[in-house]
Amino acid sequence: MSFAGKTVADRTTAMKMIEAHQKQAAREGEPAPDFTLPLVGGDGTLTLSEMYKKRPVALVFGSYT
């Protein structure tokens, strides 16, 4: 079993990891936590709070594979 790029040997360990993640995850309707990501190509960063000052921002999460 794998979770977030880590191989997990047993279900109990995996469930503990999932529960810990869910405690930190944003809830529907709550503001997203601020984050900074490097730009593709390495020229600078993108910060959610800076983008939001300029225009509305939509975050979409899901699997596209």
PDB file of N, CA, C, O and CB in Angstrom:
ATOM      1  N   MET A   1       0.855  -1.168   0.000  1.00  0.00           N
ATOM      2  CA  MET A   1       0.000   0.000   0.000  1.00  0.00           C
ATOM      3  C   MET A   1       0.897   1.225   0.000  1.00  0.00           C
ATOM      4  O   MET A   1       1.960   1.208   0.621  1.00  0.00           O
ATOM      5  CB  MET A   1      -0.971   0.001   1.221  1.00  0.00           C
ATOM      6  N   SER A   2       0.489   2.290  -0.686  1.00  0.00           N
ATOM      7  CA  SER A   2       1.288   3.511  -0.653  1.00  0.00           C
ATOM      8  C   SER A   2       0.398   4.692  -0.290  1.00  0.00           C
ATOM      9  O   SER A   2      -0.803   4.695  -0.560  1.00  0.00           O
ATOM     10  CB  SER A   2       1.988   3.753  -2.012  1.00  0.00           C
ATOM     11  N   PHE A   3       1.011   5.685   0.323  1.00  0.00           N
ATOM     12  CA  PHE A   3       0.309   6.893   0.717  1.00  0.00           C
ATOM     13  C   PHE A   3       1.283   8.044   0.615  1.00  0.00           C
ATOM     14  O   PHE A   3       2.321   8.052   1.277  1.00  0.00           O
ATOM     15  CB  PHE A   3      -0.282   6.775   2.152  1.00  0.00           C
ATOM     16  N   ALA A   4       0.949   9.005  -0.206  1.00  0.00           N
ATOM     17  CA  ALA A   4       1.770  10.212  -0.371  1.00  0.00           C
ATOM     18  C   ALA A   4       3.224   9.877  -0.664  1.00  0.00           C
ATOM     19  O   ALA A   4       4.133  10.468  -0.081  1.00  0.00           O
ATOM     20  CB  ALA A   4       1.688  11.078   0.875  1.00  0.00           C
ATOM     21  N   GLY A   5       3.440   8.924  -1.571  1.00  0.00           N
ATOM     22  CA  GLY A   5       4.793   8.602  -1.995  1.00  0.00           C
ATOM     23  C   GLY A   5       5.571   7.711  -1.060  1.00  0.00           C
ATOM     24  O   GLY A   5       6.744   7.434  -1.308  1.00  0.00           O
ATOM     25  N   LYS A   6       4.945   7.251   0.019  1.00  0.00           N
ATOM     26  CA  LYS A   6       5.622   6.378   0.972  1.00  0.00           C
ATOM     27  C   LYS A   6       5.019   4.982   0.875  1.00  0.00           C
ATOM     28  O   LYS A   6       3.805   4.830   0.743  1.00  0.00           O
ATOM     29  CB  LYS A   6       5.509   6.933   2.423  1.00  0.00           C
ATOM     30  N   THR A   7       5.871   3.972   0.942  1.00  0.00           N
ATOM     31  CA  THR A   7       5.377   2.600   0.953  1.00  0.00           C
ATOM     32  C   THR A   7       5.021   2.246   2.389  1.00  0.00           C
ATOM     33  O   THR A   7       5.823   2.430   3.304  1.00  0.00           O
ATOM     34  CB  THR A   7       6.433   1.602   0.365  1.00  0.00           C
ATOM     35  N   VAL A   8       3.814   1.737   2.572  1.00  0.00           N
ATOM     36  CA  VAL A   8       3.324   1.392   3.900  1.00  0.00           C
ATOM     37  C   VAL A   8       3.034  -0.101   3.921  1.00  0.00           C
ATOM     38  O   VAL A   8       2.273  -0.605   3.095  1.00  0.00           O
ATOM     39  CB  VAL A   8       2.051   2.221   4.275  1.00  0.00           C
ATOM     40  N   ALA A   9       3.642  -0.801   4.864  1.00  0.00           N
ATOM     41  CA  ALA A   9       3.552  -2.258   4.909  1.00  0.00           C
ATOM     42  C   ALA A   9       2.221  -2.767   5.448  1.00  0.00           C
ATOM     43  O   ALA A   9       1.780  -3.850   5.063  1.00  0.00           O
ATOM     44  CB  ALA A   9       4.666  -2.804   5.746  1.00  0.00           C
ATOM     45  N   ASP A  10       1.576  -2.018   6.323  1.00  0.00           N
ATOM     46  CA  ASP A  10       0.343  -2.549   6.913  1.00  0.00           C
ATOM     47  C   ASP A  10      -0.768  -1.501   6.947  1.00  0.00           C
ATOM     48  O   ASP A  10      -0.512  -0.297   6.913  1.00  0.00           O
ATOM     49  CB  ASP A  10       0.614  -3.060   8.327  1.00  0.00           C
ATOM     50  N   ARG A  11      -1.976  -1.977   7.013  1.00  0.00           N
ATOM     51  CA  ARG A  11      -3.172  -1.126   6.978  1.00  0.00           C
ATOM     52  C   ARG A  11      -3.239  -0.188   8.183  1.00  0.00           C
ATOM     53  O   ARG A  11      -3.636   0.968   8.036  1.00  0.00           O
ATOM     54  CB  ARG A  11      -4.432  -1.991   6.927  1.00  0.00           C
ATOM     55  N   THR A  12      -2.861  -0.660   9.364  1.00  0.00           N
ATOM     56  CA  THR A  12      -2.945   0.167  10.565  1.00  0.00           C
ATOM     57  C   THR A  12      -2.072   1.414  10.435  1.00  0.00           C
ATOM     58  O   THR A  12      -2.506   2.519  10.762  1.00  0.00           O
ATOM     59  CB  THR A  12      -2.529  -0.642  11.800  1.00  0.00           C
ATOM     60  N   THR A  13      -0.855   1.236   9.963  1.00  0.00           N
ATOM     61  CA  THR A  13       0.043   2.374   9.771  1.00  0.00           C
ATOM     62  C   THR A  13      -0.528   3.331   8.734  1.00  0.00           C
ATOM     63  O   THR A  13      -0.496   4.547   8.927  1.00  0.00           O
ATOM     64  CB  THR A  13       1.442   1.898   9.343  1.00  0.00           C
ATOM     65  N   ALA A  14      -1.047   2.793   7.641  1.00  0.00           N
ATOM     66  CA  ALA A  14      -1.632   3.626   6.594  1.00  0.00           C
ATOM     67  C   ALA A  14      -2.814   4.427   7.133  1.00  0.00           C
ATOM     68  O   ALA A  14      -2.939   5.613   6.830  1.00  0.00           O
ATOM     69  CB  ALA A  14      -2.076   2.762   5.407  1.00  0.00           C
ATOM     70  N   MET A  15      -3.664   3.811   7.910  1.00  0.00           N
ATOM     71  CA  MET A  15      -4.831   4.509   8.454  1.00  0.00           C
ATOM     72  C   MET A  15      -4.404   5.623   9.414  1.00  0.00           C
ATOM     73  O   MET A  15      -5.024   6.686   9.435  1.00  0.00           O
ATOM     74  CB  MET A  15      -5.761   3.516   9.175  1.00  0.00           C
ATOM     75  N   LYS A  16      -3.356   5.394  10.207  1.00  0.00           N
ATOM     76  CA  LYS A  16      -2.861   6.446  11.101  1.00  0.00           C
ATOM     77  C   LYS A  16      -2.332   7.630  10.299  1.00  0.00           C
ATOM     78  O   LYS A  16      -2.535   8.784  10.677  1.00  0.00           O
ATOM     79  CB  LYS A  16      -1.758   5.896  12.025  1.00  0.00           C
ATOM     80  N   MET A  17      -1.652   7.339   9.190  1.00  0.00           N
ATOM     81  CA  MET A  17      -1.140   8.413   8.341  1.00  0.00           C
ATOM     82  C   MET A  17      -2.280   9.207   7.720  1.00  0.00           C
ATOM     83  O   MET A  17      -2.214  10.434   7.650  1.00  0.00           O
ATOM     84  CB  MET A  17      -0.236   7.844   7.244  1.00  0.00           C
ATOM     85  N   ILE A  18      -3.320   8.523   7.271  1.00  0.00           N
ATOM     86  CA  ILE A  18      -4.479   9.184   6.666  1.00  0.00           C
ATOM     87  C   ILE A  18      -5.195  10.053   7.697  1.00  0.00           C
ATOM     88  O   ILE A  18      -5.564  11.189   7.398  1.00  0.00           O
ATOM     89  CB  ILE A  18      -5.454   8.141   6.074  1.00  0.00           C
ATOM     90  N   GLU A  19      -5.394   9.539   8.894  1.00  0.00           N
ATOM     91  CA  GLU A  19      -6.063  10.305   9.943  1.00  0.00           C
ATOM     92  C   GLU A  19      -5.269  11.561  10.301  1.00  0.00           C
ATOM     93  O   GLU A  19      -5.854  12.626  10.498  1.00  0.00           O
ATOM     94  CB  GLU A  19      -6.264   9.437  11.190  1.00  0.00           C
ATOM     95  N   ALA A  20      -3.945  11.447  10.385  1.00  0.00           N
ATOM     96  CA  ALA A  20      -3.104  12.613  10.691  1.00  0.00           C
ATOM     97  C   ALA A  20      -3.222  13.656   9.582  1.00  0.00           C
ATOM     98  O   ALA A  20      -3.285  14.854   9.857  1.00  0.00           O
ATOM     99  CB  ALA A  20      -1.622  12.188  10.872  1.00  0.00           C
ATOM    100  N   HIS A  21      -3.253  13.205   8.340  1.00  0.00           N
ATOM    101  CA  HIS A  21      -3.397  14.125   7.210  1.00  0.00           C
ATOM    102  C   HIS A  21      -4.753  14.833   7.251  1.00  0.00           C
ATOM    103  O   HIS A  21      -4.833  16.040   7.023  1.00  0.00           O
ATOM    104  CB  HIS A  21      -3.233  13.369   5.877  1.00  0.00           C
ATOM    105  N   GLN A  22      -5.814  14.084   7.541  1.00  0.00           N
ATOM    106  CA  GLN A  22      -7.160  14.662   7.536  1.00  0.00           C
ATOM    107  C   GLN A  22      -7.330  15.729   8.615  1.00  0.00           C
ATOM    108  O   GLN A  22      -8.115  16.660   8.439  1.00  0.00           O
ATOM    109  CB  GLN A  22      -8.199  13.567   7.729  1.00  0.00           C
ATOM    110  N   LYS A  23      -6.607  15.607   9.726  1.00  0.00           N
ATOM    111  CA  LYS A  23      -6.682  16.620  10.781  1.00  0.00           C
ATOM    112  C   LYS A  23      -6.106  17.954  10.303  1.00  0.00           C
ATOM    113  O   LYS A  23      -6.535  19.014  10.759  1.00  0.00           O
ATOM    114  CB  LYS A  23      -5.933  16.142  12.036  1.00  0.00           C
ATOM    115  N   GLN A  24      -5.132  17.905   9.382  1.00  0.00           N
ATOM    116  CA  GLN A  24      -4.482  19.108   8.890  1.00  0.00           C
ATOM    117  C   GLN A  24      -5.134  19.668   7.634  1.00  0.00           C
ATOM    118  O   GLN A  24      -4.920  20.832   7.295  1.00  0.00           O
ATOM    119  CB  GLN A  24      -3.039  18.827   8.621  1.00  0.00           C
ATOM    120  N   ALA A  25      -5.917  18.864   6.944  1.00  0.00           N
ATOM    121  CA  ALA A  25      -6.484  19.267   5.654  1.00  0.00           C
ATOM    122  C   ALA A  25      -7.540  20.362   5.833  1.00  0.00           C
ATOM    123  O   ALA A  25      -8.272  20.380   6.823  1.00  0.00           O
ATOM    124  CB  ALA A  25      -7.100  18.051   4.936  1.00  0.00           C
ATOM    125  N   ALA A  26      -7.602  21.262   4.869  1.00  0.00           N
ATOM    126  CA  ALA A  26      -8.622  22.314   4.882  1.00  0.00           C
ATOM    127  C   ALA A  26      -9.998  21.693   4.672  1.00  0.00           C
ATOM    128  O   ALA A  26     -10.136  20.686   3.978  1.00  0.00           O
ATOM    129  CB  ALA A  26      -8.333  23.381   3.790  1.00  0.00           C
ATOM    130  N   ARG A  27     -10.986  22.285   5.262  1.00  0.00           N
ATOM    131  CA  ARG A  27     -12.362  21.815   5.133  1.00  0.00           C
ATOM    132  C   ARG A  27     -13.086  22.646   4.081  1.00  0.00           C
ATOM    133  O   ARG A  27     -12.721  23.793   3.821  1.00  0.00           O
ATOM    134  CB  ARG A  27     -13.103  21.888   6.492  1.00  0.00           C
ATOM    135  N   GLU A  28     -14.105  22.062   3.488  1.00  0.00           N
ATOM    136  CA  GLU A  28     -14.902  22.774   2.485  1.00  0.00           C
ATOM    137  C   GLU A  28     -15.479  24.036   3.098  1.00  0.00           C
ATOM    138  O   GLU A  28     -16.028  24.015   4.200  1.00  0.00           O
ATOM    139  CB  GLU A  28     -16.036  21.873   1.931  1.00  0.00           C
ATOM    140  N   GLY A  29     -15.347  25.135   2.369  1.00  0.00           N
ATOM    141  CA  GLY A  29     -15.876  26.414   2.821  1.00  0.00           C
ATOM    142  C   GLY A  29     -14.899  27.239   3.641  1.00  0.00           C
ATOM    143  O   GLY A  29     -15.143  28.423   3.872  1.00  0.00           O
ATOM    144  N   GLU A  30     -13.794  26.639   4.087  1.00  0.00           N
ATOM    145  CA  GLU A  30     -12.781  27.367   4.835  1.00  0.00           C
ATOM    146  C   GLU A  30     -11.759  27.956   3.869  1.00  0.00           C
ATOM    147  O   GLU A  30     -11.554  27.421   2.779  1.00  0.00           O
ATOM    148  CB  GLU A  30     -12.092  26.445   5.868  1.00  0.00           C
ATOM    149  N   PRO A  31     -11.123  29.045   4.258  1.00  0.00           N
ATOM    150  CA  PRO A  31     -10.063  29.591   3.401  1.00  0.00           C
ATOM    151  C   PRO A  31      -8.909  28.594   3.270  1.00  0.00           C
ATOM    152  O   PRO A  31      -8.582  27.879   4.218  1.00  0.00           O
ATOM    153  CB  PRO A  31      -9.545  30.935   3.970  1.00  0.00           C
ATOM    154  N   ALA A  32      -8.310  28.558   2.103  1.00  0.00           N
ATOM    155  CA  ALA A  32      -7.162  27.677   1.885  1.00  0.00           C
ATOM    156  C   ALA A  32      -5.963  28.224   2.645  1.00  0.00           C
ATOM    157  O   ALA A  32      -5.800  29.440   2.741  1.00  0.00           O
ATOM    158  CB  ALA A  32      -6.838  27.543   0.369  1.00  0.00           C
ATOM    159  N   PRO A  33      -5.121  27.349   3.188  1.00  0.00           N
ATOM    160  CA  PRO A  33      -3.904  27.838   3.833  1.00  0.00           C
ATOM    161  C   PRO A  33      -2.965  28.441   2.782  1.00  0.00           C
ATOM    162  O   PRO A  33      -2.914  27.973   1.645  1.00  0.00           O
ATOM    163  CB  PRO A  33      -3.193  26.692   4.608  1.00  0.00           C
ATOM    164  N   ASP A  34      -2.240  29.460   3.167  1.00  0.00           N
ATOM    165  CA  ASP A  34      -1.317  30.094   2.232  1.00  0.00           C
ATOM    166  C   ASP A  34      -0.174  29.137   1.899  1.00  0.00           C
ATOM    167  O   ASP A  34       0.254  28.357   2.750  1.00  0.00           O
ATOM    168  CB  ASP A  34      -0.768  31.415   2.818  1.00  0.00           C
ATOM    169  N   PHE A  35       0.317  29.196   0.671  1.00  0.00           N
ATOM    170  CA  PHE A  35       1.449  28.367   0.266  1.00  0.00           C
ATOM    171  C   PHE A  35       2.231  29.079  -0.820  1.00  0.00           C
ATOM    172  O   PHE A  35       1.720  29.975  -1.492  1.00  0.00           O
ATOM    173  CB  PHE A  35       0.977  26.979  -0.224  1.00  0.00           C
ATOM    174  N   THR A  36       3.485  28.663  -0.981  1.00  0.00           N
ATOM    175  CA  THR A  36       4.376  29.196  -2.007  1.00  0.00           C
ATOM    176  C   THR A  36       4.953  28.028  -2.787  1.00  0.00           C
ATOM    177  O   THR A  36       5.412  27.045  -2.206  1.00  0.00           O
ATOM    178  CB  THR A  36       5.511  30.071  -1.381  1.00  0.00           C
ATOM    179  N   LEU A  37       4.927  28.145  -4.113  1.00  0.00           N
ATOM    180  CA  LEU A  37       5.455  27.112  -5.002  1.00  0.00           C
ATOM    181  C   LEU A  37       6.481  27.727  -5.947  1.00  0.00           C
ATOM    182  O   LEU A  37       6.360  28.890  -6.329  1.00  0.00           O
ATOM    183  CB  LEU A  37       4.314  26.433  -5.802  1.00  0.00           C
ATOM    184  N   PRO A  38       7.502  26.935  -6.328  1.00  0.00           N
ATOM    185  CA  PRO A  38       8.447  27.440  -7.320  1.00  0.00           C
ATOM    186  C   PRO A  38       7.798  27.454  -8.697  1.00  0.00           C
ATOM    187  O   PRO A  38       7.011  26.565  -9.024  1.00  0.00           O
ATOM    188  CB  PRO A  38       9.732  26.585  -7.338  1.00  0.00           C
ATOM    189  N   LEU A  39       8.124  28.459  -9.502  1.00  0.00           N
ATOM    190  CA  LEU A  39       7.609  28.531 -10.862  1.00  0.00           C
ATOM    191  C   LEU A  39       8.363  27.551 -11.755  1.00  0.00           C
ATOM    192  O   LEU A  39       9.545  27.290 -11.534  1.00  0.00           O
ATOM    193  CB  LEU A  39       7.722  29.968 -11.413  1.00  0.00           C
ATOM    194  N   VAL A  40       7.694  27.019 -12.744  1.00  0.00           N
ATOM    195  CA  VAL A  40       8.330  26.131 -13.705  1.00  0.00           C
ATOM    196  C   VAL A  40       9.425  26.924 -14.412  1.00  0.00           C
ATOM    197  O   VAL A  40       9.194  28.054 -14.842  1.00  0.00           O
ATOM    198  CB  VAL A  40       7.289  25.551 -14.730  1.00  0.00           C
ATOM    199  N   GLY A  41      10.582  26.357 -14.529  1.00  0.00           N
ATOM    200  CA  GLY A  41      11.700  27.058 -15.141  1.00  0.00           C
ATOM    201  C   GLY A  41      12.622  27.691 -14.118  1.00  0.00           C
ATOM    202  O   GLY A  41      13.715  28.142 -14.461  1.00  0.00           O
ATOM    203  N   GLY A  42      12.190  27.730 -12.851  1.00  0.00           N
ATOM    204  CA  GLY A  42      13.047  28.212 -11.777  1.00  0.00           C
ATOM    205  C   GLY A  42      13.141  29.709 -11.600  1.00  0.00           C
ATOM    206  O   GLY A  42      13.959  30.169 -10.803  1.00  0.00           O
ATOM    207  N   ASP A  43      12.341  30.496 -12.305  1.00  0.00           N
ATOM    208  CA  ASP A  43      12.405  31.952 -12.161  1.00  0.00           C
ATOM    209  C   ASP A  43      11.371  32.459 -11.165  1.00  0.00           C
ATOM    210  O   ASP A  43      10.322  32.960 -11.570  1.00  0.00           O
ATOM    211  CB  ASP A  43      12.198  32.630 -13.513  1.00  0.00           C
ATOM    212  N   GLY A  44      11.642  32.341  -9.892  1.00  0.00           N
ATOM    213  CA  GLY A  44      10.764  32.893  -8.874  1.00  0.00           C
ATOM    214  C   GLY A  44       9.794  31.900  -8.272  1.00  0.00           C
ATOM    215  O   GLY A  44       9.927  30.688  -8.437  1.00  0.00           O
ATOM    216  N   THR A  45       8.810  32.448  -7.567  1.00  0.00           N
ATOM    217  CA  THR A  45       7.810  31.641  -6.871  1.00  0.00           C
ATOM    218  C   THR A  45       6.418  32.216  -7.080  1.00  0.00           C
ATOM    219  O   THR A  45       6.257  33.349  -7.535  1.00  0.00           O
ATOM    220  CB  THR A  45       8.129  31.558  -5.373  1.00  0.00           C
ATOM    221  N   LEU A  46       5.435  31.429  -6.746  1.00  0.00           N
ATOM    222  CA  LEU A  46       4.035  31.841  -6.791  1.00  0.00           C
ATOM    223  C   LEU A  46       3.471  31.610  -5.391  1.00  0.00           C
ATOM    224  O   LEU A  46       3.574  30.508  -4.854  1.00  0.00           O
ATOM    225  CB  LEU A  46       3.215  31.043  -7.897  1.00  0.00           C
ATOM    226  N   THR A  47       2.876  32.643  -4.802  1.00  0.00           N
ATOM    227  CA  THR A  47       2.294  32.555  -3.466  1.00  0.00           C
ATOM    228  C   THR A  47       0.798  32.800  -3.567  1.00  0.00           C
ATOM    229  O   THR A  47       0.360  33.751  -4.214  1.00  0.00           O
ATOM    230  CB  THR A  47       2.958  33.572  -2.493  1.00  0.00           C
ATOM    231  N   LEU A  48       0.016  31.942  -2.928  1.00  0.00           N
ATOM    232  CA  LEU A  48      -1.439  32.040  -3.010  1.00  0.00           C
ATOM    233  C   LEU A  48      -1.937  33.406  -2.556  1.00  0.00           C
ATOM    234  O   LEU A  48      -2.769  34.008  -3.236  1.00  0.00           O
ATOM    235  CB  LEU A  48      -2.087  30.948  -2.172  1.00  0.00           C
ATOM    236  N   SER A  49      -1.456  33.906  -1.439  1.00  0.00           N
ATOM    237  CA  SER A  49      -1.945  35.188  -0.918  1.00  0.00           C
ATOM    238  C   SER A  49      -1.646  36.345  -1.874  1.00  0.00           C
ATOM    239  O   SER A  49      -2.439  37.282  -1.966  1.00  0.00           O
ATOM    240  CB  SER A  49      -1.319  35.473   0.448  1.00  0.00           C
ATOM    241  N   GLU A  50      -0.520  36.296  -2.585  1.00  0.00           N
ATOM    242  CA  GLU A  50      -0.198  37.344  -3.556  1.00  0.00           C
ATOM    243  C   GLU A  50      -1.119  37.265  -4.771  1.00  0.00           C
ATOM    244  O   GLU A  50      -1.555  38.293  -5.290  1.00  0.00           O
ATOM    245  CB  GLU A  50       1.270  37.234  -3.997  1.00  0.00           C
ATOM    246  N   MET A  51      -1.413  36.052  -5.223  1.00  0.00           N
ATOM    247  CA  MET A  51      -2.322  35.877  -6.363  1.00  0.00           C
ATOM    248  C   MET A  51      -3.727  36.369  -6.007  1.00  0.00           C
ATOM    249  O   MET A  51      -4.397  36.999  -6.825  1.00  0.00           O
ATOM    250  CB  MET A  51      -2.369  34.388  -6.800  1.00  0.00           C
ATOM    251  N   TYR A  52      -4.161  36.080  -4.790  1.00  0.00           N
ATOM    252  CA  TYR A  52      -5.511  36.444  -4.366  1.00  0.00           C
ATOM    253  C   TYR A  52      -5.692  37.957  -4.291  1.00  0.00           C
ATOM    254  O   TYR A  52      -6.798  38.457  -4.497  1.00  0.00           O
ATOM    255  CB  TYR A  52      -5.822  35.819  -3.014  1.00  0.00           C
ATOM    256  N   LYS A  53      -4.623  38.688  -4.001  1.00  0.00           N
ATOM    257  CA  LYS A  53      -4.702  40.148  -3.964  1.00  0.00           C
ATOM    258  C   LYS A  53      -5.010  40.729  -5.339  1.00  0.00           C
ATOM    259  O   LYS A  53      -5.628  41.789  -5.441  1.00  0.00           O
ATOM    260  CB  LYS A  53      -3.398  40.733  -3.435  1.00  0.00           C
ATOM    261  N   LYS A  54      -4.584  40.040  -6.397  1.00  0.00           N
ATOM    262  CA  LYS A  54      -4.759  40.533  -7.767  1.00  0.00           C
ATOM    263  C   LYS A  54      -6.100  40.157  -8.372  1.00  0.00           C
ATOM    264  O   LYS A  54      -6.683  40.941  -9.121  1.00  0.00           O
ATOM    265  CB  LYS A  54      -3.660  40.009  -8.642  1.00  0.00           C
ATOM    266  N   ARG A  55      -6.603  38.948  -8.051  1.00  0.00           N
ATOM    267  CA  ARG A  55      -7.861  38.465  -8.644  1.00  0.00           C
ATOM    268  C   ARG A  55      -8.330  37.228  -7.882  1.00  0.00           C
ATOM    269  O   ARG A  55      -7.547  36.635  -7.140  1.00  0.00           O
ATOM    270  CB  ARG A  55      -7.680  38.138 -10.169  1.00  0.00           C
ATOM    271  N   PRO A  56      -9.580  36.830  -8.046  1.00  0.00           N
ATOM    272  CA  PRO A  56     -10.062  35.610  -7.395  1.00  0.00           C
ATOM    273  C   PRO A  56      -9.254  34.386  -7.865  1.00  0.00           C
ATOM    274  O   PRO A  56      -8.783  34.332  -9.001  1.00  0.00           O
ATOM    275  CB  PRO A  56     -11.570  35.404  -7.689  1.00  0.00           C
ATOM    276  N   VAL A  57      -9.111  33.427  -6.975  1.00  0.00           N
ATOM    277  CA  VAL A  57      -8.332  32.223  -7.258  1.00  0.00           C
ATOM    278  C   VAL A  57      -9.203  30.996  -7.005  1.00  0.00           C
ATOM    279  O   VAL A  57      -9.883  30.919  -5.982  1.00  0.00           O
ATOM    280  CB  VAL A  57      -7.038  32.173  -6.388  1.00  0.00           C
ATOM    281  N   ALA A  58      -9.186  30.043  -7.925  1.00  0.00           N
ATOM    282  CA  ALA A  58      -9.889  28.772  -7.737  1.00  0.00           C
ATOM    283  C   ALA A  58      -8.857  27.663  -7.633  1.00  0.00           C
ATOM    284  O   ALA A  58      -7.984  27.540  -8.493  1.00  0.00           O
ATOM    285  CB  ALA A  58     -10.891  28.494  -8.904  1.00  0.00           C
ATOM    286  N   LEU A  59      -8.954  26.856  -6.586  1.00  0.00           N
ATOM    287  CA  LEU A  59      -8.071  25.708  -6.410  1.00  0.00           C
ATOM    288  C   LEU A  59      -8.881  24.458  -6.734  1.00  0.00           C
ATOM    289  O   LEU A  59      -9.964  24.252  -6.186  1.00  0.00           O
ATOM    290  CB  LEU A  59      -7.477  25.649  -4.949  1.00  0.00           C
ATOM    291  N   VAL A  60      -8.358  23.635  -7.615  1.00  0.00           N
ATOM    292  CA  VAL A  60      -9.048  22.411  -8.010  1.00  0.00           C
ATOM    293  C   VAL A  60      -8.137  21.233  -7.683  1.00  0.00           C
ATOM    294  O   VAL A  60      -6.979  21.196  -8.100  1.00  0.00           O
ATOM    295  CB  VAL A  60      -9.428  22.432  -9.535  1.00  0.00           C
ATOM    296  N   PHE A  61      -8.665  20.283  -6.943  1.00  0.00           N
ATOM    297  CA  PHE A  61      -7.898  19.105  -6.572  1.00  0.00           C
ATOM    298  C   PHE A  61      -8.599  17.881  -7.139  1.00  0.00           C
ATOM    299  O   PHE A  61      -9.827  17.804  -7.148  1.00  0.00           O
ATOM    300  CB  PHE A  61      -7.738  18.996  -5.027  1.00  0.00           C
ATOM    301  N   GLY A  62      -7.821  16.945  -7.603  1.00  0.00           N
ATOM    302  CA  GLY A  62      -8.393  15.703  -8.108  1.00  0.00           C
ATOM    303  C   GLY A  62      -7.354  14.896  -8.845  1.00  0.00           C
ATOM    304  O   GLY A  62      -6.221  15.334  -9.042  1.00  0.00           O
ATOM    305  N   SER A  63      -7.754  13.730  -9.241  1.00  0.00           N
ATOM    306  CA  SER A  63      -6.863  12.845  -9.983  1.00  0.00           C
ATOM    307  C   SER A  63      -7.232  12.885 -11.452  1.00  0.00           C
ATOM    308  O   SER A  63      -8.396  12.716 -11.816  1.00  0.00           O
ATOM    309  CB  SER A  63      -6.931  11.400  -9.441  1.00  0.00           C
ATOM    310  N   TYR A  64      -6.254  13.104 -12.279  1.00  0.00           N
ATOM    311  CA  TYR A  64      -6.496  13.170 -13.710  1.00  0.00           C
ATOM    312  C   TYR A  64      -5.807  12.030 -14.440  1.00  0.00           C
ATOM    313  O   TYR A  64      -5.548  12.115 -15.640  1.00  0.00           O
ATOM    314  CB  TYR A  64      -6.026  14.502 -14.263  1.00  0.00           C
ATOM    315  N   THR A  65      -5.513  10.968 -13.711  1.00  0.00           N
ATOM    316  CA  THR A  65      -4.851   9.819 -14.333  1.00  0.00           C
ATOM    317  C   THR A  65      -5.798   8.675 -14.527  1.00  0.00           C
ATOM    318  O   THR A  65      -5.404   7.627 -15.040  1.00  0.00           O
ATOM    319  CB  THR A  65      -3.678   9.366 -13.506  1.00  0.00           C
TER     320      THR A  65
END
